[in-house]
Amino acid sequence: MDVLEAIYARHAVRDFAPTSVPKETVIKILTAATRAPSGGNGQPWELFVASGATMEAIRKGYVERAQGAPPRPPSPRPESTSAAQAAIRERMTAIRIERMRLLGLDPDDPEAGKMFLQMGARLWGTPVLVVVCMDQTLSANMDLGMLVQSICLAAQGHGLESLIAAGLVTHLDILRKELEIPENLNIVIGIGLGYATDHLINTYRSPRRPIEEVVRYKD
Ligand SMILES: Cc1cc2nc3c(=O)[nH]c(=O)nc-3n(C[C@H](O)[C@H](O)[C@H](O)COP(=O)(O)O)c2cc1C
């Protein structure tokens, strides 16, 4: 797969098939992705991968937590302190509403919101979870970003889809226990890897700002 094809093909998959992914494929993806650049070649990343029984133990823990959790009242949004913050919040709200409408749900109905939470609680069905960690004394988030996108693109190259999600790393204690992640490492982000189902949610494509608005080009 050509690099541009991979860039355009990658998108957030929010319903994965239960099909397992061979360990060798995951290792090939991560080997390619660790070719990502990093400041001073520091390579500050530490990766923990859950699949098979470990993945199911994590999922069970997440689902149990979701079931035991009291219903959350809608959290009041703090005021945006800048136009940039307000614009980002608007984009986040827009994709949430668009995704709910795609599924025929009413964005204002709290019951409809629950369905989204449940999908997240079962970790969107991902058969493989890559947990990206970094030593707590480091702050090289730019390097981690390089790695994360590289993982997703390498996954495309191997015929797999991905989901980058903070929601994959909500229960730090469960992840630390099941993946034996030491306390000195911060858990930064999770990436789900697997095959997409034909669920309607997977047809959603998030919009992008017009390029003329993003780029100021001067000859
Ligand atoms: C740092 C980061 C955290 C994210 N966390 C979540 C999440 O918790 N839940 C979710 O559904 N999507 C999450 N996403 C996915 C974004 O919503 C998605 O990448 C964005 O809407 C653009 O859509 P696309 O990936 O399909 O192009 C996250 C993405 C990034 C980069």
The ligand as a Tripos MOL2 file, in Angstrom:
@<TRIPOS>MOLECULE
LIG
   31    33     1     0     0
SMALL
NO_CHARGES

@<TRIPOS>ATOM
      1 C1         -5.1180   11.6370   21.3840 C.3       1 LIG1
      2 C2         -6.4090   11.0700   20.8420 C.ar      1 LIG1
      3 C3         -7.3880   10.6350   21.7250 C.ar      1 LIG1
      4 C4         -8.5890   10.1060   21.2370 C.ar      1 LIG1
      5 N1         -9.5210    9.6070   22.1120 N.ar      1 LIG1
      6 C5        -10.6810    9.0950   21.6350 C.ar      1 LIG1
      7 C6        -11.6470    8.5370   22.5290 C.ar      1 LIG1
      8 O1        -11.4460    8.4900   23.7400 O.2       1 LIG1
      9 N2        -12.7910    8.0370   22.0060 N.ar      1 LIG1
     10 C7        -13.0270    8.0310   20.6590 C.ar      1 LIG1
     11 O2        -14.0890    7.5520   20.2440 O.2       1 LIG1
     12 N3        -12.1280    8.5400   19.7760 N.ar      1 LIG1
     13 C8        -10.9630    9.0500   20.2360 C.ar      1 LIG1
     14 N4        -10.0210    9.5480   19.3630 N.ar      1 LIG1
     15 C9        -10.2890    9.4840   17.9250 C.3       1 LIG1
     16 C10       -10.6410   10.8680   17.3650 C.3       1 LIG1
     17 O3        -11.9650   11.1970   17.7130 O.3       1 LIG1
     18 C11       -10.4670   10.8200   15.8510 C.3       1 LIG1
     19 O4         -9.1360   10.5360   15.5500 O.3       1 LIG1
     20 C12       -10.8740   12.1370   15.1900 C.3       1 LIG1
     21 O5        -12.2430   12.3700   15.3570 O.3       1 LIG1
     22 C13       -10.5430   12.1400   13.7000 C.3       1 LIG1
     23 O6        -11.2310   11.0710   13.0850 O.3       1 LIG1
     24 P1        -10.4590    9.9320   12.2840 P.3       1 LIG1
     25 O7         -9.4330    9.3240   13.2020 O.co2     1 LIG1
     26 O8        -11.5310    8.9440   11.9010 O.co2     1 LIG1
     27 O9         -9.8020   10.5760   11.1040 O.co2     1 LIG1
     28 C14        -8.8090   10.0450   19.8310 C.ar      1 LIG1
     29 C15        -7.8030   10.4830   18.9540 C.ar      1 LIG1
     30 C16        -6.6180   10.9720   19.4420 C.ar      1 LIG1
     31 C17        -5.5360   11.3970   18.4700 C.3       1 LIG1
@<TRIPOS>BOND
     1     1     2 1
     2     2     3 ar
     3     2    30 ar
     4     3     4 ar
     5     4     5 ar
     6     4    28 ar
     7     5     6 ar
     8     6     7 ar
     9     6    13 1
    10     7     8 2
    11     7     9 ar
    12     9    10 ar
    13    10    11 2
    14    10    12 ar
    15    12    13 ar
    16    13    14 ar
    17    14    15 1
    18    14    28 ar
    19    15    16 1
    20    16    17 1
    21    16    18 1
    22    18    19 1
    23    18    20 1
    24    20    21 1
    25    20    22 1
    26    22    23 1
    27    23    24 1
    28    24    25 2
    29    24    26 1
    30    24    27 1
    31    28    29 ar
    32    29    30 ar
    33    30    31 1
@<TRIPOS>SUBSTRUCTURE
     1 LIG1         1 GROUP 0 **** ****
